[in-house]
Amino acid sequence: MPIVTEFTTIVEMYDRITKHFINLDRPALMQKVQEKWVGISYKELREIVRNFAMGLLSLDLKRGDMVGIISENRPEWVFSDLAILSIGAVDVPMYPSSTSNTIEYIMNDSECKAVIVSNKLQLTKVQKIQNNVKSLKHIIIMNEKDAEDGVLTFKQVIEFGKNGKDKYESILEEEMSKVKPEDLATLIYTSGTTGEPKGVMLTHNNFVSNVKAALQVIPADHNDIFLSFLPLSHSFERMAGYYTAFSAGCLIAYAQSIDTVAKDLQEVKPTIMTSVPRLFERIHARVMKNVDASPPAKQKIFYWALEIGRKYHQLKKEKKSNPILSAKYKLAEKLVFHKIRAATGGRLRFFVSGGAALPQEIGEFFEAMGILILEGYGLTESSPVITCNRLDDYKFGSVGKPIPGVEVKIAEDGEILARGPNIMKGYYKNKKATEEAIDKDGWLHTGDIGEFDKQGFLKITDRKKHLFKTSGGKYIAPQQLESLFTRSKFIDQFVLIGDNKTFLSALITPDFEAIREYADAHKIPYQRVEELAHHPEIYKLIEKDIQTLQKNLANYERIRKFVILDKPFTIEGGELTPTLKVRRKVIEERYANLIKDMYERE
């Protein structure tokens, strides 16, 4: 069944795709309801979106109005998005982890006329700041059981649409036909590692150009199944796991939560999945932990299979073959690899990784097992994809090559610049920030430092504003070093300190499960596992790993002091962005006294 490609807006894409696949004998979307996976057909999806859109019109919402969405991934997120866009309005997605203060800032800055929330938790956040947002006229809640006075339910709005069909159907048709490629589709507020969030203005054409380019480099069709767990409020999941998947006629299944992904993978058995490196690092750690706990004979088989897998795929990339190696790979597949792939459902064609740097050794590890991870790169400001590895042209440690239609160049200071139809319209109501980000020639200044290799693959070396300069005048790229030290099985999170300092230090959160197992095996007493973070034996254990990992580093790149924290950095605590990036400024302020002590004790 050919993919429908003749669309220029998200509204046109939704309209044509639902018509094209209306008789397909499998659902468009799927979610788990009371322990069962329930599907929503293209016909149902189309009907719900149209009725909800007419319901929004009945609430006097119109072209250009801003409508917030605060929800976990679920079909209603998609219905809301498509209905808002269908009436020519603009949606303003917010992370479900957002605080009331953040919601208040975003809704005031965007002048939201309405907000659609998922449940009681999100409703409470909005109600707390409702009186401070003068533009807000309507609150709509998805979960009917959480409804309260003065709050409309999702079903009620659908009923408004159905009952007003005679009046609003022709208006909806007219509004849908009016939507143009250059029209604003969404305002996505960048979570930002510093400062107030900025509203990134993305048009229909920004998204559509990125969707079409993505499908040229990573093919997908109606036979594919996506498992969606990254927040739809993030541009990566929205473009890749939603718009691109939907435009190709793929089935999209929504994971119940980040905690159920392992179980959902085995039940849904997806063929494609978008993710962030943290998931792969956790799977890798779990596999290695099981290997370490196995008898010596099984460990020997695993490491033999891993080496065979690496050699086999390297030869395959070089388009060469070796009958003896192929026979060994078949045996390794039987003994080891198929069991590990079964944990992903057994049908996975590939993962797409974004949001942060994928460690090279993690990509190579999964490749050896027959699981390909294609890493890409982009920003919310570029809708978001700029470069991507391909199925037949990939290199671990790189973020691939530019996608069709997008130009990339490296500035004199090493900054990556991008230009193309995917580049944002600008920052909402912020001309100064827009001019700083996009120069007069249309180049987006990404803030990332990178380089192209001889084969044309782009490698990110660090964030421009994250480069440290020690008091000795040496430049340090913190993300590379942090990635190196998290290879230790006892280190979960590692934040480098050293800007304008005489030496490098670090704040470390341990892998509590790993240090608990070590403490139990070595009879180290404790009442609560958090106490181990302060135990001298655990300090020595982590210190030993750090010394081993940094033996090949230059002196100025080595960690001289570190502190082990007794709790991890979290999104809820404000130390991480919703895509798990470190908020250095927040962490440095929060742990200022500990940092001060490390340098004063010198």
SULMO-V503466 format. One line per field, one symbol per residue. phi: phi as a letter, one per 40 degrees, with the letter a starting at -180 (. if undefined). Layout:
phi = ???
//
This chain:
phi = .cccbcabbcccccccccccbcbccaccbaacbfgbcbcbccccdccccccccccccccgcadgccbcbbaccadcccdcdccccccgcbcbcbcccccdccdcccccccfccaabbcaddccdccccbdccbcccbbbbbccccccbdgbccdcccccdcccbddccccccdccccccbdcccbabbcccgcagccbcccbcdcdcccccccccccbcaacccbcbbbcdccccccccccbccccccgccbbcccaccbddccdcccfcbaacabddcccccdcccccccccccdccccccccccccdcccccccccfbaadccccccccccccbcccccccchgbccabbbagaccddccdcccddcgbcbccbaibdcbgbcbbacbdbabacgbbgbdcdgbcbabcdcgccbbaicccdciccfacccccccbcccgccccgbbaaccccgccbcbicdccccbcccgccbccccccccccccccbcbabcbicgbcacbabbbccccccccccccbfccabbdccccbcdccdccccccccccbccccdcccccaabcccaccbcccgcbccbgcccdccccccbdcccdcccccc
//
